[in-house]
Amino acid sequence: MTFERENVRRMAGYVPGEQPRRAVAKLNTNENPFPPCDAVLATLAGIDGEMLRRYPDPTAWGFRTAAARLHGLTPDHIVATNGGDELLRLALTTFLPPGAPLGLAEPSYSLYPVLAAVHDSPLCPVPLADDWSVPADIARQWNRAGARLAILVNPHAPSGRLTAAQELAEVARTFKGVLVIDVQNRLWSGTEA
Ligand SMILES: Cc1ncc(COP(=O)(O)O)c(C=O)c1O
């Protein structure tokens, strides 16, 4: 007898990217090639053990206020999570009714189908063009499939191709659900495209 949900039982375990022990230029898991700057390391080294006895502020108010100030937003615009993966999972939980398709470009970040499988939602994957560009009718294809949430990664993983902000805005205007733009690296901001 098993107790797992049927959709979880069908899933296979995660196979992590290769983690070589030798000193190599490791590019396979999107890690930062550089260590944190000295100011970050000094702040980490200065953490008072007393601070770690308690849960942190549950609303992450200090962080959200500082991040909002940096980006010209309000704290209500900022969600604090343990990495981007947790935010993606929250997006599915919040916006995608189980059973409704998740709109994707194909290929893209391998976690998206995993989150959809956990959520018990099918996929609506739209193949990218040969030059990795986003097809002009991608939002209409998602709409036809009944997708309520769609995710585009930009710059694209795995190709690194950057889609212009105007193109993404057009997709967002046409798509009838919530469009998440998973911005992979902070060298890019919407105003630069
Ligand atoms: C496209 C994309 N989104 C989100 C993530 C998650 O990043 P993290 O949880 O480390 O912030 C990754 C990590 O590889 C990624 O490639």
The ligand as an SDF file (V2000), in Angstrom:
LIG
                    3D

 16 16  0  0  0  0  0  0  0  0999 V2000
   15.7790   30.0240  -14.7970 C   0  0  0  0  0  0  0  0  0  0  0  0
   15.9990   29.8330  -13.3400 C   0  0  0  0  0  0  0  0  0  0  0  0
   15.0810   30.3140  -12.4890 N   0  0  0  0  0  0  0  0  0  0  0  0
   15.2350   30.1460  -11.1500 C   0  0  0  0  0  0  0  0  0  0  0  0
   16.3260   29.4650  -10.6420 C   0  0  0  0  0  0  0  0  0  0  0  0
   16.3970   29.2690   -9.1580 C   0  0  0  0  0  0  0  0  0  0  0  0
   17.4080   29.9610   -8.6090 O   0  0  0  0  0  0  0  0  0  0  0  0
   17.6010   30.0760   -7.0230 P   0  0  0  0  0  0  0  0  0  0  0  0
   16.5490   29.2410   -6.3440 O   0  0  0  0  0  0  0  0  0  0  0  0
   18.9750   29.6020   -6.7770 O   0  0  0  0  0  0  0  0  0  0  0  0
   17.4180   31.5250   -6.7330 O   0  0  0  0  0  0  0  0  0  0  0  0
   17.3060   28.9550  -11.5010 C   0  0  0  0  0  0  0  0  0  0  0  0
   18.4600   28.2070  -10.9920 C   0  0  0  0  0  0  0  0  0  0  0  0
   19.1720   27.5400  -11.6920 O   0  0  0  0  0  0  0  0  0  0  0  0
   17.1440   29.1410  -12.8910 C   0  0  0  0  0  0  0  0  0  0  0  0
   18.0270   28.6640  -13.7670 O   0  0  0  0  0  0  0  0  0  0  0  0
  1  2  1  0
  2  3  1  0
  2 15  2  0
  3  4  2  0
  4  5  1  0
  5  6  1  0
  5 12  2  0
  6  7  1  0
  7  8  1  0
  8  9  2  0
  8 10  1  0
  8 11  1  0
 12 13  1  0
 12 15  1  0
 13 14  2  0
 15 16  1  0
M  END
$$$$
